[in-house]
């Protein structure tokens, strides 16, 4: 479903990712793979890119003195990786993210932890303002390599209906262009 080729013409295919609005079913759960191991370098680069100067993310001596006994991964990096893991299943055909809520960081993430994610479809409805799209709400849950839940959040996404995603084949024009 999330990865299927589209036949453009006999024997010619285009790789396609993501789900159209019609493909979502309330209650379905998508397990996102592969997992992602976060490294110390990932964490350091993220703190530099985002100007997060809290020493708990990059100062090993500070981390040793903390309640965690070592540095922890910046929580926005954890969130960003989990969202990224969900894109091919949940929002590859998105027009826009509409909102985020109930973002909870439920356990620390350390450099070297491997994250896995899954998303459950909570709700879907036709868009009131865009007849070619619908709104899908999912809850994404991230776990570490030990199965501990480390983050949960909900997001609502405007998703294109079949035939209206940017990467959907378009009808061929009279001059032979298109698709």
C-alpha positions in Angstrom: 0.0 0.0 0.0 2.6 2.5 1.0 5.0 1.5 -1.9 3.4 0.5 -5.1 4.5 1.2 -8.7 2.0 3.1 -10.9 1.7 1.8 -14.5 2.0 4.9 -16.8 1.8 3.0 -20.0 2.2 -0.7 -20.8 5.6 -1.8 -19.4 6.4 1.7 -18.0 6.1 2.2 -14.2 6.7 5.0 -11.7 7.6 4.3 -8.1 5.0 5.6 -5.7 5.1 6.0 -1.9 2.4 6.9 0.6 -1.3 6.6 1.0 -4.0 8.6 -0.5 -6.9 9.7 1.7 -9.0 6.8 0.6 -6.4 4.3 1.8 -6.7 5.2 5.5 -9.0 3.2 7.8 -9.7 4.3 11.4 -8.1 1.8 13.8 -5.4 0.6 11.4 -1.8 0.7 12.8 1.2 1.1 10.5 4.6 -0.1 11.9 7.2 2.1 10.4 10.5 0.5 9.3 13.4 0.6 9.3 14.3 1.7 12.8 16.9 4.4 13.4 19.9 4.3 15.8 20.6 7.8 17.1 24.3 8.6 17.4 26.2 11.2 19.5 27.0 12.9 16.2 23.3 13.1 15.3 22.6 14.7 18.6 25.5 17.2 18.5 24.7 18.3 14.9 21.1 18.7 15.8 21.9 20.9 18.8 24.2 23.0 16.7 21.7 23.4 13.8 18.9 24.4 16.2 21.0 26.5 18.5 20.0 24.3 21.5 22.7 25.2 24.0 21.6 23.0 26.9 24.8 21.2 28.0 22.9 18.0 28.8 22.9 17.3 25.1 26.6 17.7 24.3 28.7 18.1 27.5 29.7 14.7 28.7 30.9 15.9 32.1 27.7 17.8 32.6 25.7 14.7 31.6 27.7 12.6 34.1 26.6 14.9 36.9 22.9 14.8 35.8 20.3 12.3 37.1 20.8 10.4 33.8 24.5 9.9 34.3 25.2 10.8 30.7 24.1 13.0 27.9 20.6 12.6 26.5 19.3 13.1 23.0 17.5 16.5 22.4 13.8 15.8 22.5 13.0 17.7 19.3 15.5 15.4 17.5 13.6 12.4 18.8 10.3 13.9 17.6 11.7 14.8 14.2 13.1 11.2 13.7 9.8 9.6 14.6 7.9 11.9 12.3 10.4 11.2 9.5 10.0 7.5 10.1 6.2 7.8 9.6 6.3 9.8 6.4 6.3 7.0 3.8 3.3 5.4 5.5 1.3 8.4 6.7 2.1 11.7 5.1 4.0 11.1 1.8 0.9 12.3 0.0 0.3 15.2 2.4 -0.5 18.7 1.3 0.2 20.1 4.8 0.5 19.2 8.4 -2.5 20.9 10.1 -1.6 20.5 13.7 0.2 18.7 16.5 -1.1 18.0 20.0 -0.3 16.0 23.1 3.4 15.6 22.4 4.7 13.7 25.3 8.3 12.6 25.9 7.8 9.6 28.2 11.4 8.3 28.7 14.8 9.7 28.0 16.6 8.8 24.7 20.4 8.3 24.8 22.9 8.3 22.0 23.1 4.7 20.8 19.4 4.0 21.3 17.5 2.6 18.3 14.0 4.0 17.7 11.0 2.4 16.2 7.6 4.0 15.5 4.1 3.1 14.7 1.1 5.2 13.9 -2.6 4.5 14.5 -5.3 6.1 12.5 -7.6 7.9 14.9 -9.9 9.8 12.6 -10.5 10.8 9.0 -12.9 13.2 7.3 -13.4 14.9 4.0 -11.9 18.4 3.9 -14.6 21.1 4.2 -12.7 23.5 2.0 -10.8 21.2 -0.4 -12.9 18.6 -2.2 -9.8 16.9 -3.5 -8.4 16.1 0.0 -9.3 14.8 3.4 -8.0 15.3 7.0 -6.4 12.3 8.7 -5.5 12.2 12.4 -2.9 9.7 13.7 -1.3 8.9 17.0 2.4 8.1 16.6 4.2 6.2 19.3 8.0 5.8 19.4 9.7 3.0 21.3 13.4 2.3 22.0 15.2 -1.0 21.3 13.9 -2.4 24.7 10.3 -1.7 23.7 9.9 1.2 26.1 7.6 4.0 24.9 9.8 7.1 24.6 7.4 9.5 22.8 3.8 9.9 21.7 2.0 12.5 19.8 -1.0 13.2 17.6 -1.0 15.0 14.3 -3.6 16.0 11.8 -2.6 16.0 8.1 -4.3 17.2 4.9 -4.0 14.3 2.5 -4.7 14.3 -1.2 -7.4 12.0 -2.6 -6.5 9.6 -5.3 -5.7 11.3 -8.6 -4.9 14.6 -6.9 -1.5 14.1 -5.2 1.4 16.0 -6.8 3.0 12.7 -7.9 -0.1 11.0 -9.2 0.0 10.5 -13.0 -1.9 13.2 -14.9 -4.0 12.4 -18.0 -2.0 12.7 -21.2 -2.5 15.9 -23.2 -3.6 15.8 -26.8 0.0 16.5 -27.9 1.2 13.3 -26.1 2.7 15.0 -23.1 1.5 14.2 -19.5 1.6 11.3 -17.2 
